[in-house]
């Protein structure tokens, strides 16, 4: 059969709407003989019965494996270039105490972007020396806490932070390692990147200010310059953008070496994953080899040693490891008029399938127009595939979870559906819009499930309302 004219060009009509395309789903997600999707051996219906829906499900073994794969790929590539690599897990993708422990147990450091993320990492028992702190507007309290805790690196984002971090380091009697975030003029997304002279954004400083910042940092005995840091974008396929950015950074890095040691270069993160069958992310070993080879080649041209390389992946570790379970509530067929071949209007059906979550647990479609995929999780069906749009329950017309995919045409109220690749930037961007509590997060492994972040209740929401009897002060 041909695709619906309402379907986007990249979405073909599937032969079987029950199949789980491998790049999109966690390694532990399988369709069992019963027809249900099981996550690391735990059936979808069992998860829904025990923990309710909506429900974030994180495949622990898959997340750990992806962390190790990235760690090993960059370590191997760096070793061949005569250097080493540091991998920071970008906590902004999704952070909890357990996830922070998984990452450090797999040999990664943790990148925090706020005092709250720092608090989670410290509560997880992460060695402070393996924590990096980011942020374009770090408060004095956040800086002081990070320095007092002994974090291994603070990323300087503006000139005023140099003095603030130095003052905190002096108060606590320590030398604080720092990086300088610079803008390389390279912005990348998926397959494309744009190289310009300057970037108009809130993060970092101009690359031509690197020497000035290095001199200021070196004037304080309480500070130690680790090197430059740059982040060129998110959901990036391929290495060309990283190579171009690294070449620009290394020109500045070479100049800084004239004034003292510059042991590291941090190239950020942004490695992409597959959300739909149209996505084709670069395999991690290929990505690592290409980026490190580009750095090594540029260092050879400049006649400088290859520095320790640092990277900050988040989505590429936790994104595909996660999925969200929903229960179908209502279904309606909506007539959509489109121009026919002869110019006359033709009415087509778009099937809206509404679920018990939405933009409060996954705001990315509304915020970025992000595409996701969906499958019925509680059963299989031989019904012909039908084009569906998965809608949320919130009072917004833009509350869409999946803009377009195919489900068996007999999808009905009470079915469980699963949206894969929701491990990153879903829980971390979640909200209480319409006074809806955030879903629970469960980790699954070896046929067992356990809560790692509990579900918010109406009592939780009311407890913060000062007019509610018994509200927390």
Number of C-alpha atoms within 10 A of each C-alpha: 9 7 17 17 11 15 17 12 10 11 16 16 17 17 10 16 22 23 13 18 12 12 17 23 25 27 17 20 23 21 18 14 9 11 16 20 28 22 30 24 17 20 21 23 19 13 21 17 9 10 20 16 20 24 23 28 28 30 25 23 19 23 25 19 15 19 26 18 16 22 21 18 18 26 21 19 22 25 13 14 18 13 17 18 23 21 27 26 31 26 29 18 20 22 24 18 18 16 23 26 19 18 22 21 14 16 17 22 26 28 27 24 18 20 19 11 21 26 16 19 28 17 14 17 13 20 16 20 14 20 25 25 25 20 19 16 15 20 14 13 11 18 22 19 16 26 28 17 16 20 21 19 23 25 24 28 22 18 15 9 19 20 14 16 26 24 18 22 24 17 13 16 12 16 18 25 23 25 26 28 27 22 28 27 19 23 20 23 18 20 16 12 20 12 14 10 10 14 16 8 8 10 18 22 22 16 21 13 13 22 17 11 19 23 14 14 24 14 12 17 13 20 22 20 22 23 24 27 24 27 23 21 19 17 18 24 24 25 21 18 24 29 20 19 22 26 20 17 23 20 14 18 24 16 13 21 15 10 12 12 13 21 16 21 26 25 22 22 25 24 26 27 24 24 22 20 15 11 15 16 20 19 14 20 15 14 22 22 20 18 22 27 17 19 26 23 14 19 20 12 9 13 10 14 14 22 23 18 21 19 25 24 24 26 27 28 28 31 28 26 31 29 26 25 28 27 24 22 16 15 18 12 12 12 12 12 13 14 10 10 8 7 8 10 12 13 13 15 17 19 21 20 22 23 27 16 27 27 26 24 27 26 22 20 18 18 11 8 14 15 16 22 24 27 22 27 24 23 20 22 16 11 13 15 22 21 22 26 21 24 25 27 19 19 10 12 10 16 23 29 28 22 22 22 24 25 27 20 16 12 22 15 14 13 17 25 24 24 23 27 29 27 28 24 22 23 24 16 16 18 18 13 14 10 13 18 20 23 24 19 23 23 22 25 18 13 11 13 22 15 14 17 18 13 20 14 14 11 10 13 15 16 16 13 13 11 9 10 9 11 14 11 7
